[in-house]
């Protein structure tokens, strides 16, 4: 018999099958691990839990220069009140008038704080001990006002010194995001772009920061922070809706931000919690929920198109994000990394294993 036609040794097939089975089990374990945090965030029956929201950031989150001194939080609270979600707001800080909402005016915002300064403040404030299950983070504007880029590696890839300063701020934000995870590993973390700034030098830095932020979120998810989601925010507030200081939105701009935050919360919670509870009868299953009145508009629970806009334009559509050198989607959604695709791949392994083994035996 020719050496080229010799059969494999008798131990080869069992060894091959053992290795294949181990690979299969490893893949399934990875798929289960990637989705375990998301599933444990929901109620045991798969429904959305009661939300405890911690708003984190600097003066924009504080609500600086808004009439209510609460910024976007009253509009967000109004929309949450009309939804099918139960939510509250917590924090060691407070500001503003949340009326007519029954929501607390608490938050975790420190005016003027850079990313590193904020990390020190919140680590000692006790906010993480409040066990919030939703963290809303909008942080980095003050870095673009005060901190230049000093990293030669960033300069090598971004010659624009202002955009390079934004990239440097993003590196600091990456460290802060990891610290946040160490304190609140079971919380849904919504990471927002910085809104545009009418001061050109600050806005270029913000564009650099925002351009790198999606990759920061994606890397965080890949490294195990499975509950981090990206929130487009740059184009929500137009230059016309920014006050003379160049940074803080008008009341209308703040309201538009509140609407974007609400969409982010709703989209993320619906993604994580598929509401596996079955209705009591088929008749109820086919019925649409009744619309809820909000001012002069109506809000159908779970409907993105029915969110009443505060814009003075005749159109009720919300502004879309994507003007900061990113290919943002026309539909407003929270950027996410889903484990469903990976799980479907792992589900095909048994079939492939049988095919490979059959081919090996035939050889």
C-alpha positions in Angstrom: 0.0 0.0 0.0 1.3 3.4 -0.9 2.3 5.6 2.0 0.1 8.3 0.6 -3.0 6.1 1.2 -2.2 5.0 4.7 -5.0 5.2 7.2 -4.7 7.6 10.2 -3.6 6.0 13.5 -6.5 4.5 15.6 -6.2 7.1 18.3 -6.5 10.0 15.9 -10.3 10.0 15.5 -11.1 9.8 19.2 -8.6 12.6 19.9 -10.1 14.7 17.1 -13.6 14.2 18.4 -12.6 15.1 22.0 -11.0 18.3 20.8 -14.0 19.2 18.8 -16.4 18.6 21.7 -14.2 20.7 23.9 -14.3 23.5 21.3 -18.1 23.2 21.1 -18.5 23.5 24.9 -16.2 26.4 25.0 -18.1 28.3 22.4 -21.5 27.6 24.1 -20.0 28.8 27.4 -18.9 32.0 25.8 -22.3 32.6 24.3 -24.0 32.0 27.7 -21.5 34.3 29.5 -22.0 37.1 27.0 -25.8 37.1 27.6 -25.9 36.2 31.3 -25.4 39.8 32.5 -28.1 41.1 30.2 -30.6 38.4 31.2 -29.9 38.8 34.9 -30.6 42.6 34.6 -34.2 41.9 33.9 -36.9 40.5 36.2 -36.9 36.7 36.4 -39.9 36.6 34.0 -38.0 38.7 31.4 -39.8 41.9 32.0 -38.3 45.4 32.6 -37.4 45.9 36.3 -38.2 49.1 38.2 -35.6 51.6 37.0 -33.4 53.5 39.4 -31.6 56.1 37.4 -28.3 57.9 38.2 -27.6 60.8 35.9 -23.8 61.4 35.8 -21.9 64.3 34.3 -21.1 68.0 34.7 -23.0 71.2 34.2 -25.2 70.0 31.3 -26.5 67.1 33.4 -26.9 69.5 36.3 -29.1 71.7 34.2 -27.0 74.8 34.2 -28.7 77.9 32.7 -32.0 76.2 32.2 -35.1 77.9 33.5 -35.9 75.0 35.8 -32.2 74.5 36.7 -32.9 70.8 36.0 -32.0 70.7 32.3 -33.2 67.7 30.5 -34.3 65.8 33.6 -37.9 67.1 33.8 -38.7 66.2 30.1 -37.2 62.8 30.6 -39.3 62.3 33.8 -42.4 63.4 31.9 -41.9 60.8 29.3 -41.1 58.1 31.8 -44.3 58.9 33.7 -46.3 58.2 30.6 -44.5 55.0 29.7 -45.1 51.5 30.9 -41.8 51.7 32.9 -41.6 52.5 36.7 -38.6 54.7 37.3 -37.0 57.0 39.9 -34.0 59.3 40.0 -31.3 59.1 42.6 -27.9 60.8 43.4 -26.1 62.6 46.2 -26.5 65.9 44.5 -29.7 67.8 43.6 -30.7 70.8 41.6 -33.7 72.3 39.9 -37.4 72.3 39.9 -38.8 69.0 38.6 -42.5 70.1 38.9 -45.0 69.1 37.8 -43.2 65.7 37.8 -43.2 63.7 41.0 -39.6 62.7 40.2 -36.8 63.6 42.6 -34.4 66.3 41.5 -31.4 64.2 42.6 -28.5 63.4 40.3 -24.7 63.0 40.3 -23.5 66.0 38.4 -20.6 68.3 39.3 -20.4 71.6 37.4 -17.0 72.2 35.8 -15.6 68.8 36.5 -13.2 67.1 34.0 -13.3 63.3 33.6 -10.6 62.6 36.1 -12.0 65.1 38.6 -15.4 63.6 38.3 -14.0 60.1 38.8 -12.5 61.2 42.2 -15.7 62.9 43.3 -18.1 60.1 42.5 -15.8 57.4 44.0 -16.1 59.1 47.4 -19.7 60.5 47.2 -21.5 57.3 48.0 -23.5 57.4 44.7 -22.4 53.9 43.7 -23.9 52.6 47.0 -27.4 53.7 45.9 -27.5 50.6 43.6 -28.9 52.4 40.6 -29.6 50.0 37.8 -29.4 52.6 35.0 -26.4 55.0 34.7 -26.7 57.8 32.3 -23.3 59.3 31.5 -22.5 62.5 29.6 -19.0 63.6 30.5 -16.0 65.2 28.8 -17.0 68.7 27.7 -14.8 70.4 30.3 -11.8 68.3 29.1 -12.3 70.0 25.7 -12.4 73.4 27.3 -9.3 73.0 29.6 -7.1 70.1 28.7 -4.8 69.9 25.6 -3.5 66.7 24.1 0.0 65.7 25.4 0.1 62.2 24.0 2.6 61.9 21.0 0.9 58.7 19.8 -2.4 60.6 19.4 -0.6 63.5 17.6 0.8 60.9 15.2 -2.6 59.8 14.0 -4.5 63.1 14.4 -2.6 66.3 13.4 -5.6 68.6 14.2 -4.6 69.6 17.8 -8.2 70.2 18.9 -9.5 66.9 17.6 -6.4 65.2 19.1 -7.4 66.8 22.5 -10.8 65.1 22.1 -9.1 61.7 21.4 -7.0 62.2 24.5 -10.1 62.9 26.5 -11.6 59.6 25.2 -8.7 57.7 26.5 -9.3 59.1 30.0 -13.0 58.3 29.6 -12.1 54.7 28.8 -10.4 54.4 32.2 -13.3 56.0 33.9 -15.8 53.6 32.2 -13.8 50.7 33.5 -13.8 52.2 37.0 -17.6 52.6 36.8 -18.0 49.0 35.9 -15.9 47.9 38.9 -18.4 49.8 41.1 -21.6 48.9 39.3 -21.1 45.8 37.2 -24.8 45.0 37.1 -26.1 48.4 35.9 -27.2 49.3 32.4 -24.7 52.0 31.4 -25.8 54.5 28.7 -22.8 56.5 27.4 -23.8 59.6 25.5 -21.9 61.6 22.9 -21.1 65.2 23.9 -23.5 67.8 22.4 -22.1 70.2 19.9 -20.6 73.5 21.0 -21.0 76.8 19.3 -17.4 77.8 20.1 -15.4 76.4 17.2 -12.2 75.4 19.1 -14.3 73.4 21.7 -16.5 71.9 19.0 -13.6 70.4 17.1 -12.4 68.8 20.3 -15.9 67.4 20.9 -16.0 66.0 17.4 -12.7 64.2 18.1 -14.1 62.8 21.3 -17.4 61.7 19.8 -15.8 60.1 16.8 -13.8 57.7 19.1 -16.6 57.1 21.6 -18.5 54.2 19.7 -15.2 52.2 19.5 -14.8 52.8 23.3 -18.2 51.4 24.0 -17.7 48.4 21.6 -14.4 47.5 23.2 -16.0 47.7 26.7 -18.7 45.3 25.6 -16.1 42.9 24.1 -14.1 43.0 27.3 -17.1 41.9 29.4 -19.0 45.1 30.1 -22.1 43.7 28.3 -24.6 46.3 29.6 -22.9 49.3 28.1 -24.8 51.1 25.3 -23.9 54.1 23.1 -26.3 57.1 22.9 -26.0 59.5 19.9 -26.3 63.0 21.2 -24.1 65.4 19.1 -26.8 66.5 16.7 -29.8 66.5 19.1 -29.2 70.2 19.9 -28.7 72.6 17.0 -26.3 75.6 17.2 -29.4 77.8 17.4 -30.5 76.0 20.5 -27.2 76.7 22.4 -27.0 79.6 24.7 -24.4 82.5 24.4 -21.9 80.7 26.6 -21.5 78.2 23.7 -22.0 75.1 25.8 -25.4 74.9 27.5 -28.6 74.3 25.6 -31.7 76.5 25.7 -34.8 75.1 27.5 -35.9 73.7 24.1 -32.5 72.1 23.6 -32.6 70.5 27.0 -36.0 69.1 26.3 -34.8 67.5 23.1 -32.0 65.9 25.0 -34.5 64.5 27.5 -36.4 62.9 24.6 -33.2 61.3 23.3 -32.4 59.9 26.8 -35.9 58.5 27.0 -35.4 56.8 23.6 -32.1 55.4 24.8 -33.6 54.0 28.0 -36.6 52.5 26.2 -34.6 50.9 23.4 -32.1 49.4 25.7 -34.6 48.0 28.1 -36.7 46.5 25.3 -33.6 44.9 23.9 -32.5 43.4 27.2 -36.0 42.4 28.5 -38.2 40.8 25.8 -41.2 40.6 28.2 -41.7 36.9 28.0 -45.0 37.0 30.0 -47.9 35.7 27.9 -51.1 37.8 27.9 -54.1 36.2 29.7 -56.0 35.6 26.4 -55.4 35.9 22.7 -57.9 38.8 22.5 -55.7 41.0 24.7 -52.6 40.0 22.8 -53.9 41.5 19.6 -55.0 44.8 21.1 -52.9 47.9 20.9 -52.3 49.7 24.2 -54.3 52.9 24.5 -52.4 56.2 23.8 -51.6 58.4 26.7 -52.1 62.1 26.7 -48.9 64.3 27.1 -49.7 67.9 26.8 -51.3 68.4 23.4 -49.8 65.2 21.9 -50.3 61.5 22.5 -47.8 58.9 23.5 -48.5 55.3 22.6 -46.4 53.2 24.9 -43.4 51.7 23.2 -43.8 53.8 20.0 -40.8 55.8 19.0 -42.8 57.8 16.4 -45.3 59.0 18.9 -42.9 60.9 21.3 -44.2 64.5 21.3 -41.4 66.8 20.3 -40.7 70.1 21.9 -39.2 71.5 18.7 -40.7 74.8 17.4 -40.7 73.3 13.8 -43.9 72.1 12.3 -42.5 68.6 12.0 -42.8 66.4 15.1 -39.7 64.3 14.1 -36.8 64.3 16.5 -33.4 65.5 15.1 -31.1 62.8 14.2 -27.5 62.3 15.2 -24.5 61.7 12.9 -23.0 65.0 12.0 -19.7 64.4 13.8 -18.0 62.3 11.1 -19.9 59.2 12.1 -22.3 57.1 10.0 -25.1 57.3 12.5 -28.4 55.6 11.6 -31.3 57.6 10.4 -33.5 55.9 13.0 -32.6 56.9 16.5 -31.3 53.9 18.4 -28.9 53.0 21.0 -25.8 51.4 19.5 -25.5 47.8 20.7 -23.5 44.6 20.4 -25.9 41.7 20.4 -25.1 38.2 21.4 -27.8 36.7 19.3 -25.6 36.3 16.2 -22.9 34.6 18.1 -25.4 32.2 19.7 -26.7 31.2 16.4 -23.2 30.4 15.2 -22.6 28.2 18.2 -25.9 26.4 17.7 -24.6 25.2 14.3 -21.6 23.4 15.8 -23.1 20.0 16.4 -24.0 19.7 12.7 -20.6 20.8 11.6 -18.9 18.4 14.0 -20.8 15.4 12.5 -19.8 16.5 9.0 -16.2 16.9 9.9 -16.1 13.5 11.7 -17.7 11.8 8.8 -15.2 13.3 6.4 -12.4 12.2 8.7 -13.6 8.6 8.8 -14.1 8.5 5.0 -10.5 9.6 4.6 
